[in-house]
Amino acid sequence: MSLYPPLNVRIVTPRLELHGASDELLERLAPLVRAGKADSDPAPYDDPFWAYEPDPDVRVNKWLQGIWRGRGTVTPDRWRLHFVVMVDGEPVGMQDLIGGEFDTFGTVETFSWLSSDVRSNGLGTEMRSAILHLAFEGLGASEAGSEAGMGNVGSNGVSERLGYERNGTSWATCDGKPDLGQRWRLLRAVWEANRRDDISMSGIDECRATLGLSRR
Ligand SMILES: CC(C)(COP(=O)(O)OP(=O)(O)OC[C@H]1O[C@@H](n2cnc3c(N)ncnc32)[C@H](O)[C@@H]1OP(=O)(O)O)[C@@H](O)C(=O)NCCC(=O)NCCS
């Protein structure tokens, strides 16, 4: 058990588990980042700008610093929870949940990556389902958003599969260059109509207190 409650959160589905991204798990995941297995074509938005870094050691450092920054800047107005995706006890990627003025709006965003050798096998959909369970069931969210470049078939495919509706487009940068993105949103009522009963969670109450959630 960690002293820091978000690191004790676990979400368990029949295919995978999300574990709070402890340093021990990050060390086990680092070889995939070092080997370039977090990369993709087309590249995702600049959210994980570390993935474009060509030097493997610098890439790992930037990746770690981003996660530690997220851990160290949690406030009720802005937070980001980082999870390591575990399949058969092995780390294969990350799934993040991001809240901005969550107590007021109840909206969350997600971000994820999977090791390139395990993509297109349904795991992306499964880990998004797991994090949506935390958002809606665990934290009381009212809406989940997602955004990905038009050519990002994996991310857009996950959103479509899980019942998100298209929510316009917006510009973002991808490796420093402008790229038009597809925005998606999943309303709570749609999630409820399709909610799964085979996903379990632990460590939620202590995590809620760390995030300063009061009204939901
Ligand atoms: C986004 C990501 C996590 C999705 O994981 P995944 O395991 O590949 O996704 P899934 O296998 O669950 O596929 C989801 C849907 O997209 C489709 N899809 C996934 N990869 C595809 C591909 N290469 N070509 C065509 N369709 C694809 C699947 O067919 C599936 O649709 P379906 O269930 O209706 O058949 C993964 O692709 C990834 O790590 N990408 C790089 C990082 C990234 O871009 N992150 C998102 C930033 S916005």
The ligand as an SDF file (V2000), in Angstrom:
LIG
                    3D

 48 50  0  0  0  0  0  0  0  0999 V2000
   -5.4890    4.0680  -28.9770 C   0  0  0  0  0  0  0  0  0  0  0  0
   -5.1010    2.6390  -28.5700 C   0  0  0  0  0  0  0  0  0  0  0  0
   -4.8350    2.5830  -27.0680 C   0  0  0  0  0  0  0  0  0  0  0  0
   -6.2920    1.7220  -28.9300 C   0  0  0  0  0  0  0  0  0  0  0  0
   -5.9670    0.4030  -28.5230 O   0  0  0  0  0  0  0  0  0  0  0  0
   -6.2890   -0.8810  -29.4130 P   0  0  0  0  0  0  0  0  0  0  0  0
   -6.0590   -2.0700  -28.5550 O   0  0  0  0  0  0  0  0  0  0  0  0
   -5.5290   -0.7880  -30.6630 O   0  0  0  0  0  0  0  0  0  0  0  0
   -7.8520   -0.7110  -29.6850 O   0  0  0  0  0  0  0  0  0  0  0  0
   -8.9110   -1.8590  -29.9590 P   0  0  0  0  0  0  0  0  0  0  0  0
   -8.2330   -3.1120  -30.4250 O   0  0  0  0  0  0  0  0  0  0  0  0
   -9.8080   -1.9750  -28.7760 O   0  0  0  0  0  0  0  0  0  0  0  0
   -9.7000   -1.2850  -31.1970 O   0  0  0  0  0  0  0  0  0  0  0  0
  -10.7360   -0.3360  -31.0840 C   0  0  0  0  0  0  0  0  0  0  0  0
  -11.4090   -0.1610  -32.4120 C   0  0  0  0  0  0  0  0  0  0  0  0
  -10.5460    0.4760  -33.3590 O   0  0  0  0  0  0  0  0  0  0  0  0
  -10.3280   -0.3590  -34.4790 C   0  0  0  0  0  0  0  0  0  0  0  0
   -8.8980   -0.3960  -34.7650 N   0  0  0  0  0  0  0  0  0  0  0  0
   -7.8940   -0.4590  -33.8750 C   0  0  0  0  0  0  0  0  0  0  0  0
   -6.7140   -0.4480  -34.5080 N   0  0  0  0  0  0  0  0  0  0  0  0
   -7.0000   -0.3790  -35.8250 C   0  0  0  0  0  0  0  0  0  0  0  0
   -6.2020   -0.3500  -37.0050 C   0  0  0  0  0  0  0  0  0  0  0  0
   -4.8540   -0.3640  -36.9310 N   0  0  0  0  0  0  0  0  0  0  0  0
   -6.8210   -0.2580  -38.2000 N   0  0  0  0  0  0  0  0  0  0  0  0
   -8.1850   -0.2330  -38.2770 C   0  0  0  0  0  0  0  0  0  0  0  0
   -8.9810   -0.2630  -37.1890 N   0  0  0  0  0  0  0  0  0  0  0  0
   -8.3970   -0.3450  -35.9900 C   0  0  0  0  0  0  0  0  0  0  0  0
  -10.7570   -1.7400  -34.0670 C   0  0  0  0  0  0  0  0  0  0  0  0
  -11.2320   -2.4640  -35.1620 O   0  0  0  0  0  0  0  0  0  0  0  0
  -11.8020   -1.5030  -33.0290 C   0  0  0  0  0  0  0  0  0  0  0  0
  -13.0670   -1.3280  -33.5900 O   0  0  0  0  0  0  0  0  0  0  0  0
  -14.1740   -2.4980  -33.4510 P   0  0  0  0  0  0  0  0  0  0  0  0
  -14.1830   -2.9090  -32.0010 O   0  0  0  0  0  0  0  0  0  0  0  0
  -15.4350   -1.8540  -33.8830 O   0  0  0  0  0  0  0  0  0  0  0  0
  -13.6840   -3.5800  -34.3270 O   0  0  0  0  0  0  0  0  0  0  0  0
   -3.8540    2.1440  -29.3390 C   0  0  0  0  0  0  0  0  0  0  0  0
   -4.1400    2.1000  -30.7090 O   0  0  0  0  0  0  0  0  0  0  0  0
   -2.6180    3.0010  -29.1060 C   0  0  0  0  0  0  0  0  0  0  0  0
   -1.8860    2.7970  -28.1440 O   0  0  0  0  0  0  0  0  0  0  0  0
   -2.3250    3.9930  -30.0160 N   0  0  0  0  0  0  0  0  0  0  0  0
   -1.1560    4.8470  -29.8640 C   0  0  0  0  0  0  0  0  0  0  0  0
   -1.3520    5.9280  -28.8210 C   0  0  0  0  0  0  0  0  0  0  0  0
   -2.5440    6.8160  -29.1370 C   0  0  0  0  0  0  0  0  0  0  0  0
   -2.7540    7.2050  -30.2650 O   0  0  0  0  0  0  0  0  0  0  0  0
   -3.3200    7.1240  -28.0900 N   0  0  0  0  0  0  0  0  0  0  0  0
   -4.5120    7.9290  -28.2140 C   0  0  0  0  0  0  0  0  0  0  0  0
   -4.1530    9.3720  -28.2100 C   0  0  0  0  0  0  0  0  0  0  0  0
   -5.5820   10.3880  -28.5450 S   0  0  0  0  0  0  0  0  0  0  0  0
  1  2  1  0
  2  3  1  0
  2  4  1  0
  2 36  1  0
  4  5  1  0
  5  6  1  0
  6  7  2  0
  6  8  1  0
  6  9  1  0
  9 10  1  0
 10 11  2  0
 10 12  1  0
 10 13  1  0
 13 14  1  0
 14 15  1  0
 15 16  1  0
 15 30  1  0
 16 17  1  0
 17 18  1  0
 17 28  1  0
 18 19  1  0
 18 27  1  0
 19 20  2  0
 20 21  1  0
 21 22  1  0
 21 27  2  0
 22 23  1  0
 22 24  2  0
 24 25  1  0
 25 26  2  0
 26 27  1  0
 28 29  1  0
 28 30  1  0
 30 31  1  0
 31 32  1  0
 32 33  2  0
 32 34  1  0
 32 35  1  0
 36 37  1  0
 36 38  1  0
 38 39  2  0
 38 40  1  0
 40 41  1  0
 41 42  1  0
 42 43  1  0
 43 44  2  0
 43 45  1  0
 45 46  1  0
 46 47  1  0
 47 48  1  0
M  END
$$$$
